[in-house]
Amino acid sequence: MSNILAPSILAADFTVLGEQISAVKSGGATYLHFDVMDGIFVPSISFGMPVMTSIRKCTDLFFDTHLMIEKPDRYVEEFAKCGADGITFHIEADPDNAGRIIRHIKETTSLKGVPVRAGISIKPGTPISAVLPYAEEADMILVMTVEPGFGGQKLIPETIDKVRALRAFMTAEGLDTDIEVDGGITGDNIADIMKAGANVIVAGSAVFRGDAKDNTVRLTGLIN
């Protein structure tokens, strides 16, 4: 289980997006995080498949795709065709079909010719008990550390306890499932988050506000 920084392009400057993606890769990032919002599951609308298709042409980074959308199962294969390497959906979006969606994702092949990695996410108000039944089958569980839908929010401190409890469950069950955190991550709180048990760290403003390469180098150093 590796420690991974996943810069979120939601905070990037789209007028120089290609340059910033090259910068984070030069800084040591291996993941790129895509926050896909539909304006229904969350209030905001972000970007979708055409943006991912365009970016896939210019980088081989792992595309960590976070679907904050209703009925996510509809778009699994489409996002894979656009370049998604991992697809994470919210259990709140379709709680009755979570297991089937995980299997659908894992049965889908990425453009790189390997199975897409499956993740399942919970909002700050959703208890970890909602995703524990899928901890073995999923490749990753994403604990939102802010309310999904807007960038630039401050981390909700109580969510760190959820990460800690989730990792304790994983350890007790002998699982090495990735735990991702997303929202309000800064150089000042990364240590606490990592200590709690997260190993995939999404960072938006902390990477793209300022020199993206230098920020990536600094944050990558903090988690490794």
N, C-alpha and C positions, 0 to 999 in steps of 0.2 A: 504494500500500500504506500503510494508516493504522496508527498506533499506537493500540491499544484496550485499555482496562481492562475486565475481565469479572468483576464481583463474584460470588462463589460463594455461593448461598443455603444451602449446606450448613452454613455457619458462622453463619447468621442466627438471630435469636430468633423462632421461629415464632408466639409469642404476640403479636408486633407486626410480623409479616412485611410486611403492606401498608404500614405506616409506614416500615419500613426500605427497601423497594423505592422508595418515593417519595423517600426521602432520598438514595439513591445516584443516582437520576435527576437530582435537583436539584443534586447534586454534580458532574454532568457525565458520568456513565456512560451508555453507549448499548447495552451488552450486559448480560445477566444469565445467569450460568452455572448450569446444572442438572447435578449429579452424580447419575446414576441408577445404583444398585447393586442387584444381585439376590441377594446372599448366596451365589452360586455362583462366578461369575467372580472376584469379590472376596469377602472374608469378611463384609463389612457389608451391611446392607439400608438403603436410604435412603428415597426417595420415587419415585412414578411418575406416571402420566398424570393421575389426578384432581387432584393438586397443581398440575401445570402448567395444566390446564384452568381451575382457579380463579384462578390468578395472571394468566392471559391476559386475563381479564375486566377487570383493573384497571391494565394497563400496555401500552404499545406498544413497550417495549424489545425488542431482538433477543434471542431465546431461544437461547442457545448450549448445546446439549444434548449431554452427554457420557455415552454409554452404556457403562457398565462391566458388561456383561451377556453371557451366553452366547447364541449364535445371534441377533445383533442385527438381522439382516435381517427377522426376523419382525415387528418392531415399528416399522419405518420409517414406514409410512403412518399408523399409529395416533398416533405422536408428532407427526407433521405436523398431523394433525387436532386435536390438543390445543394446538397453537400453536408447535411448534418451528420456528425459522427456519434453524437449522444443526444437523446431526446428525453427531456424531463417534463412531466405533466403534473398538474395539481390534483390530489385526491379529491379536493372539494369540488372539482369540475365534473367528476363522474364517479362518485364513490362506489356505486354498485358494480362497476366494470373495471376496477383498478387492476385486478389480476390479469384479465384478458388484454388490457392495453399494454401492460408490461410485456406479456408474451408476444403481442403483435410487434412491438418495437424490436424485441430481440430476434424475431424471425425475419426482420427487414434487413436488407443488405445495403451498406453505405456505398458511396462512389468509390471508396478505396477497396471494395470487395470483401469487407468483413462485416459481421453483424453489428448493427447499431446498438450502442450501450443504452440501457433503460434506467431512467431515474424517476423518482416520485417525490413530490414536494408537499410541504404543509405550510400554511400561513401561521403567523405568530399566535393566533387564537385557537389553533387546532392542536389537540394533545398528540403526543407521539404514539399513543396507543392506536391511532388511526392507521399508521403505516407499519407498525410492528409485524402484522401478518405477512407483509411483503418484503421484510428485511433480507431474507435469504434469496428471494428470486430477483429482486432489483439489484442493479449494479451500483446504484447510488441513491441516497436519500438527501434531499435538499431541505434544510431548515431555513425558512425565511426569517431574517433577523430585523426586517422592517415589514410594514404592510405593503404587499405587492402593488405595483402600479405607477410608482413615481421614483425617479432617481434622486439622489442627494439627501435622503433622510438620515436621521441619527439612529444608530443601532438601539434596539430595545433590549435592555440588560437582561431581562428575564429569559430571553431566548437562549442565552448561553447555558442556562440550567437545562433547557431542553436538549441541547447538544450533548451535555455531560451525561444526562440520563440515557440518551440514545446510544452513545458510545459504550456506556456501562452494560446496556442490554446486549450490544454486539459482542462485547468481550465475553460476557457470560455464555453466549450461544456459540462462541468460537467462530464468529463471522468477521470478515475483513471488508465489509461493504463500505464504500466511500461515503463520507458525510460532507456535504457541501453547505456552505453558508453564503447568504447573499443579502446585502443591505447594510449600509453604514460602516463598512469595513475600512479601518484606517491603520496607519502604522502604530497608533497608540493602543489599539485594542486587539490586534492580531495575536499577540502572545496569549492573552486570556482565552481567545477562541481556539487556538491550537491546543492549549493545555486542556480544554474541555473535551477535545477529541475530534474536531473538524480537521479534514486534510485537503479539501478542495475549497479554495478561497476566492470568491468573486469580489472584484474591486473595480469600481467605475471611476468616480471622481478622484480617488486616491492615486489612480494611474494616469488619467488623462488630463487632470488639472495641473498644468506645468509641463515639464519635459517627460514625455511618455516613456522613453528609454530609461532615463535615470530613475524614475519612479518604479519602473518594473524591476530594475536591478536591485533597488533598495528593498522593495517588498518581497521579492523572491529570496533575498538574503535573510529576511526576518523569519520566513517559514521553513527554511532548510538549515 
